């Protein structure tokens, strides 16, 4: 389906923050540049800083020029960007915002579509939402949608509390929970490949698959995100949302058609069939925290800015999960992610069973390489010439020429475009989020029963804790590793 242009008024709360600068403003500019955001749109930035419209437009320009996919600035985009100084806790400020929205809607002749993006601290969700209602912003004629960043809360209980807050003002189907990983074209490719290719779907089960590995290792340390990161850690920052959303796309039953409702129904069923962790957390989940590397490239986590010197926050997690359905009986799902590692990519590796009599160096596998965006590749084994059936591994793909002339949108471009158009397909439903918290909460509960971990327990610029290797070794499996990805 080819996407068409959208418009409306976008209210970006917390516009001077890191998320807006690095992700949202560049993504909106690219949508406008690509003709997917019409001339009938207005962006209203809101924050506590004192800025004129001209100063804000300069800020937007700098953000866009430093953003992903930037090639050339479209100056017309800046004229659609305006600013209003706003303290979300003050009703009077939201009342002024309503007037500004009406003025911009008239100036740019926007359709009656309003998108409110919460790039703000969760602590002010309640007051912001209450004041939006009190100031009658949502009484303006049209569609009013809310976008909220992950993670939603820090537990199932807190997530339900926030959801109740949002429901005070917005309809359930007008609340969009942002997880940008499902917005990646090459993550969506998992479901599409199964749907397009009966051959692949035919072997997408425990008769042929040995194990599934979902890997999101990062070379980056936490950088300047210390205060945020230490409060959330890798479990909330990556596992509860990104990793479990990807798992749901791999494990779900294939619907007979790729409609929004059927996709979400089957994703939810897959998540519901992931058991709650109980006493086995110590055997099934590995956590880690990085220390300085020997080359002096990385600090220890506890030496990073805004990090307590005795912090027990995890910067690495690996887990073995199962999906209790006939399709996946006996197939372990291994999930891992971490900071300051030697690898940096997002990949889903489907490892196939091998003939026991053949000792191949590399397991047969199908890989979805989402970041860098390389698409599909396949490793199979064939006969080595001039010998008695010794196997040699052959790498098929990725077919780089397929995508070399294609524009690869940043996932925030895809997700913002869908939110403006009212398309919910790749936004997690709250029911999915609840299941993700159920799983994550059970890990937290298990950790609370254990003694404090001996952190730090892995050196930066390595593959992570030794225990992550042992997690697979007990099942006679090994992680797929690609420290030199550019050579693959």
N, C-alpha and C positions, 0 to 999 in steps of 0.2 A: 504494500500500500504506500503510495507516494504522499508525503505529508504536504499539507497546504499551509499558507500563511495564517498567522493568528494576530490578534491585537488585544487591546484592553489596557487597563491601568494596573501596573505592578507596584505594590508597596513593599519596599525592602527594608524591614526593621533590622537595625544593627548593621547598616550599610558601610560603616567605617571599620568593621571588623575584618579579621583575616579571611574568613570564608567568602565574604562578599568580594573582597579584593582579588583573591586568588582564583575563585571559581565562578561566582555568579555573574559578576560584571563582564568578564571576558566571554562567558557563554552567551549572554544576552546580545553582546555585540556581534558574535559570530552568527547567531540566528538572524539578526538584522542584515548582516552582510550577505548571507545566503538567501535572502528573500523570504525567510520563514517567519519573520516578525514584520508586520506591515507598517506602513506609515501611520496607521491609526493606533498607535500605542504611546504610552507615557510611563516612564520609570520615576517613581517618587522615592528617593532615598530618605530614610529617617534614622536619626541618631541624636545623641546629646550634644555633640560638638557644634560650635558656632561656625557655620559655613554659608557663604553666599552661593547662589546657583552657579556662578562662574567658577568659584573655588571648587565646588563639587564636581563640575564638569572636567576640571583639570585633574582631579583625583580619579575620576572615571577613566580619563584618557590614559593616565599612567598605569592604571590597573589593567586596562585592555592591552596596552602595548607589551606588558609583561606576561600576558596570559597565553594559554595553550592555543595552537593553531593560528596565532596572529601572523598576518602578512602585511596588511595595509589598513590604516585607520579609516573608517568611514565617518567623516566629520558630521554628517547629518544625524548620526546616532546620538551625538552629544546634545543636540538641541532638544531631544526627547527626554533628557535627564534633568530632573529638578530635585530640590532638597528642601526639607523642613526640619528644623530643630525640634526634637521630640523627646520628652521624658515619658515613657510609656506608663508610668505610675500616676501621671497627672491627667485627669479627665479633660481639663481645659486644652491640653496639647492635642489630644485626639479629636476634640471638637474642631480645632483649627485645621487639623489634617483633613477632616471631612470637607471643609470648604475648599481646600487645595485640590483634593481629588475631583470635586465637581468642576473646578476651574480648568484643570488639565483635561478632563474628559471632554469639556466643551471645546477647548483650544485644539485638540488633536482629533476631535470627532470620533472618539474611541467607541467600540461596541460596548455593550453593558456587561463586560467581563472584568472582574476584580480579583487579583491574586495577591494574597498577603503572605509574605515569606518571613518566617521567624528565624532569623540568623542572630538570635539573642540567647541569653542565659536562661535556662529552664526556671530559675528562681522567679522570673517576672512573667512567665506564661500566664499565670492567673490574672494578675492586674492588667496585663496587656489585653487579654481576651475580654475581660469584664468591661474595660474602657472602650474597646471597639464596639461592644453592644450598647453601652451607655451613651456613647457619642453618636449612635445610630448610623455607623458606617454601613452596616449590612442592611439598613433599610433602603439604601439606594437601589433603584430598580436594576435587576440583573442577576448574574451568577457570581457568587462570592465563594472563593476557594482559599483554603489555608494550606501552606506547605510547612512541614516541621522536620527539622533535621534529626538524624539518628545520633546517639541512641535515645530512644524514647524512655526517659527515666533511668534508674539504676537497679530496677527489680520489676517483677510483674506487678506488685502492689503499687509502686510509684507510676508505672506506665498506665495503669487503670485510673489512677488519680488524675494524671494529665489528660487522658482521653475524656474523662468526665468534664474537665474544664473546657476543652475545645467544643464539646457537645452543647455547652451552654449557649453557644452562638452559631456554630456551623453544623449543617447537616452531616450525617455520618459519611455519606458519599462525597462530600465536599472537603474532607480532610485527607490530605496527601502526605504520607510519611515518606520522607526522602531517604532512600538508600541508593546511591548512584551506581553501585556495582551492577545491579540488574539493568541499568541504563546503558551498559557497554554493549555495543553491537556484537562483540565476540563472546560475551556471556550469553546473550540472547541466541547466539548461534548453537548453543547446546540443544535447546528445544527444537530449533528450526532444523538442524541436521537430523535429529531423530524423526521428525515429521516428514522431511523430504525424501528420506532414504529408508525404505523398508528393510534393506539389508542391514543397516545399522541397528534399527529397532529390533530386528529379529535376534540379534546377539546381545541385546541390552538387558541381560539377566544373569542369574547366578549359574546357569549352565556353562557360560562362557567367560564371565568376568571373575577374576580372582580378588581384586580390591580396587577401590577408588581413592584417589589422592587429590585433595583440593589444597593448593599451596598459594599463599600470598606473602612470601618473604620480601623484606624491604632492606635495602642498604642504608636508607636514611635512619639517623638516630631521631630522638624526639625533637631536636632543635630548640626552638623558642616556645614550644607548646607545653612546657613543664607543668604549670599549674593545672591545665586541663587534663594532661595525660596522667598525672599522678592520681588524680581523682577517679579516673575511669579505667586506666590500664588497658592492656591488649584485649582482655576478655570482653569488655564493653565497647571498646573502640573498633574492633574488627570481628571477633568471633560471633557475638550475639546477633550481629546484623549481616555483614558481608558474607562470611563463611556459611552461615546457616541458610541464607537466601540462595546461594549457589547450590548448596546441597539439595534444596527443595526442587530446583530445576533439573538436577541430575536424577533424583530418586523418584520424582512424581510419575504417575501413570500417564501415558500419552493420550491426550484427549482426541476425539475424532475430528475436531476442528479447533484452530487456535483463536478462540474467542476469550475475551477478558474473564468472564465468569468461569468458564471451564478451566482455564489456566489456574486461576486462584483457588478454585475448589480442589484441584488435584495437588497443587503445592501444599495447601493446608493439610490434606490427607497424609501426604508424605511426612510433614513435620509432626503430625499427631502420632505417627508410627515410630518416631525416634524415642526410645525409652528415656524416662527420667533417670539420671544417675543416682545411685544409692551408695552402698559401701565401697563400690569399685572405683571411685574417683581416683584414688591413689595409684591404681593399676592402669587406668584408662586415660588419664589426663596428666600431661607434663607441663610445668610452668617454669619460666626462666627470667632472669634479669641480667642484662649485659654489663660487663666490666670493660675497662680500657683495653685496646689491642696493643700488641707489642711494638707496632710501628708508630704509635702516637697519633693516629688518624682520628680515633674516637676517644671521648671521655668515658669514664664509668657513668652509668645512669645516675648514681647517687651524687655525682659531681656536676650534673647538669643544672642549669639555672632553674630555680624555684622547686628543686627536689630535696626533700628531707634526707639527711645523711644516713638515716636508718630506714629508708623507705622499703616497704615490703610489696610494692606494686610490681606486677609482672609485665615484662616487655616481650615475652615469648609464650606461646601456648601451642601445644599439639595435643590432639585428642583422637581417640578411636571411638567411633559411634557405629550403631547399627540401625537398620530400618526394618522393622518387623512386618514385612509383607512377603508373600510368596516369591515375588520377583527377586528380592534381595536377601533371602534367607542364607546366612553363612557368609555374606560378603561384608567385610569391614570397610567403613568409610573413614579415611584418615584426613584430618583437617589440621593445618598448621599455618602459623603466621608469626612474625616477629620483627623487631627493630634491630638495626645495626648488624645485619647479616652479610654474608659474602655473596648472596644471591638477591636478585631483584626482579620479580616478575609475578604475573597472575596466571596460573595454569590449572587445568583440570585434566588429570591423567587417568584414563580408563585402562587398567592393566588386565590383560587376558590370561586365562589359564594356559599352561604349556604342557607339552607331552613330557611325561616324567622321564622317559628314556633319553631325552635330548637335553644336553647341558649347554644352553645358549647364554652368551654373555649379557645380553639385553633382553628383557621380557617384551613380548609383543604388547604394544600399547597404542591407543588412540589418544591424541592430545589436542585439547582446545587451548590454544595460547591466546589469552585475552589481552595481556599487557607484557611486552609489546604486542601490538595487534597483528599477529601472524596467521591467525586462522587455524585450520586443521593440519595435523601431521600424523603419520602412521609409521610405526616401527614394526617390521615383520622379519622373519628369519627365512633364509633360503639356503641352498646348498653351496658350500665352498667348492670352487673348482679343484679338480685333481685330488680328491680325497674320498674317503668312505663316509659320506653323509655327515660331515662336520658342518654345523650351521654357521652362517655369517649373517649379521644383522644388517638390514637395509632400511634406510630412512627415506620415506616418501613424503615430500612436502616439507615445510609449507610452500605452497605455490605463490611466491611473492609477486609474480606478474599479474595474478588475478586482481590484486588490490593496489598495484603501484600507481594507477591513475585515479583511484577512488578517494574521495574525501572521507576521512575517519573522524566523525564527530566526537568531541569530548562528551562523556556520559551526561554531564550537567546540561549540555545543549539538548540532548534527547529528552531528558526528564523535564526540563523547563518547558520545552515545546509541547510535550504531552500534557503537562499541568495546565497550560494556557488553553489547550484544546479540549480539556476535560477527559483525557484518555488515561485510564487507571491501570492499564495492563501490567506495567512493570513497577508500580508502586506497591509495596507490601501492604496487605490489609491489616487491620488491627488484630484480627483473629490469628494471622500468621505471627505477628509480633508477640502476641501472648504465648504462643507455643515456643517461640524462640527464647522468651524469658523463662518459661518453665524449665527448659533444658539448661539454660545458663545459671539460673538460680540454684539448680541442683548441684552444679559444679562449685558455686560459691559456698553452699552449705557443706559440701564435702571438704573443701579447703579449711573451713572454719573449725572442723573437727581434728585437723592435722596439726602437728607442731609447725612452728614458723619455718619457712623454707630457708635453706642456707644460701642466701643471695649475697653477691652475684654468683651465678653458676655457669655462665658461658662467656667466653671472650668475644668481643666484637670482631667483625670481619671473619667469622667462622659460620658453620652451618647451624649453630645453636647448641643446646645442652646435649650431652651424651645420652641422657635418658630418652630423648626423642628417637634416637636410633634403636634403643632397646624396646621401645613401644611397638615397633614393627618387627623387630628381630624375633620376638617370642612367637610370632605367627609365620616365621620364615619369609617375611616380606622386607623390602628395603625402599627407602625414599628414592624417588626420581630426583637426581641432582643435576643442576645445570649452572655451575658457577661462571662458565664462559658462554653465556647464552648466545652471544653474537656469532659464535662458531658453529652453533647447532644448525 
